[in-house]
């Protein structure tokens, strides 16, 4: 049968010449995506983590050369005895020295770095440390750190790297841990102390009457916190007479004296920015020729007046020698100090400008003693002016280095603990100076 009026299979599609056949749909790409929540075991030896010239190796080499017998003598865990083994003092000492050099001042931050940072992991050598142990070691070894400073500087004196012929002293006000709102006057302190005492008595009775062991432990913790608060307020009341005496010397009423309830030994001082904040006065004495810190002290006096003689006496006690010259700013220039040191030490300090602008400040006054008159005349010479320039070049430089390493605010309370922190900065600074001046005294150097 034939189609009419058309061709056979006329409804079929007509192919188009030159076009490719249609493509089939493409499957999804298969790739590897990161999965960061999985546990990864990465075997490695700690020794390969650090380069041979890494600063952490230098710190460890230095620590290995120190006499750590005083630290070992206080460890109660002994061979053949019971109890958990103590962490080697070398580890804790090297961790805090290296942390201070890196500007780390928090025990919690240091504990985290010991888990995650290669340098701190290398120093730990597989020994786990916690922030409680780190914190206790940092503030509990003040006597040892002070003796270590003396021993290090004495070794530099013995090899001639430090002469202590000319020493610059300067005070640096460091923000205290106390809050500005924690300062209270006498009436408030007495009121708070009575409240804290009553709270301690109430909690003691609750602990004794509660038969449940868990609740007793919780109540005991509350009692301990209340007792510590009572002790802090009592310490503030004990500091009040000293502050009242300072207020009277300033011509202010004793009733205006205020003491912090959180850090009784902190004092409100005028800071470098012009404001007033709770602070402590860090005194550093530095050898000008080597820029090695030879003396450290910490006070809660906002003035440097009266700090010169105690520092010279400290240096004499530490090294059995007195600096030939002391360079200090005008805040230290007290006539009694100049007279007291005249026989052993020459003091270079600026002379206060007289009220009468026509009078030469370097001309001795009729009331001046022989030592004070010689000081006035000495500071008017060109030689003294040249020597005095070394004060800022030394003291301000050392202060700036300490600031850059994190000495902006103390994270501990009390003069004793804060002084221990200041000693860490002095030891870390001297360690780096020792590398430059006498590398043979430092181990870990390739």
ABEGO torsion letter per residue (X at the ends): XBBBGEBBGAABBBBBBGBBBBBBBBBBBBBBBBBAABBBBBBBBAAAABBAABAAAAAAAAAAABBAAAAAAABABBBGBBEBBBBBAAAAAAAAAAAAAAGBABAAAAAAAAAABAAAAAAAGGBBBBAAAAAAAAAAAAAAAAAAAAAAAAAAAAAGABAGABBBBBBBBBBBABBAAABBBAAAAAAAAAAAAAAAAAAAAAAAABABAAAAAAAAAAAAAAAAAAAAAAAAAAAAAAAAAAAAAAGBBAAABBBBAABAABBBBBBAAGBBBBBBBBBBBBBAAAGBBABBBBBABABABGAAAAAAAAAAAAAGBBBABBBBBAAABBAAAAAAAAAABBBBBBBBBBABAABBAABBBAABBAAAAAAAAAAABAAAAAAAAAAAAAAAAAAAAAAAAGBABBABBEAAAAAAAAAAAAAAAAAAAAAAABAAABBGBX
